[in-house]
């Protein structure tokens, strides 16, 4: 009996030992599965966390950065403050595009003092700079200056000079070709960057003022017209330069001629810098002996704004000697009588009324004329 019971007990315990062995065999597999599940869970949480951090950073930090930039840089003052100097890194396309941006609301939300922009188109030095220094003295805030020279020229005016750092980025200019008008558009575009510039005067290094600054400012600012010559001239030097390839934009009856030296208001200056209709026609079909600087601006403005032009220039020039260039006056020519005669030329019209004051500037003067002009300035020129 005892032996049989022992056998029975062993027999009964043998089946119970099999699950235990199976459990021991399955335990490492379960641990591995749990570990893998935990790893996948941790990895998923990490990925989700990284995306959430990135999202929250964009949502929270970016707006504050933009707001900070807006608060610090995009202000009314930053938009209306003129450039500190004439130099910049814009090319011509960027400059003309920027200069063509013009407010359409005429009431300015700030105190604006209208200024005159004096634009000097030169080859290099300004021999009459001392005379112009006297002209501008005491009138700060009512004028601005821009100088276009040949690209390789660098001026050396002292920091006390009104011409200090007023040189603009330039390109090569060939007399009588479209590059001359490109330079004039470049000067206008740079001057338009100053929202306070209302009138724009084109001058050369051979120009001198015939009146004091106050007289010039009043004369220009009170005029209802801009001063650009625009006449329908017969003969080989007028209509004779017209090409029928200019049509249909420009017809023979619309063809005009005028002096290169002008004074225009801001609206006309914007129209010139943004023009792409007439520019291409004149560039292609007005080449020497068609001198584009005598025809491009007078023609396009007489077509678009005929009632805005006085049809005369403010710069006296002597063409009586004939030839392709006007007469040049040196030291021996400068007398009190001569200078007085220049400012009171032949009769003209000012605001539709007869006037004896027709010119505010004169050219063409040699550097030797500087000393006698400085001597006569207080008595004759008024400064």
Order of alpha helices (4+ residues) and beta strands (2+ residues): alpha-alpha-alpha-alpha-beta-alpha-beta-alpha-beta-beta-alpha-beta-alpha-alpha-alpha-beta-alpha-beta-beta-beta-alpha
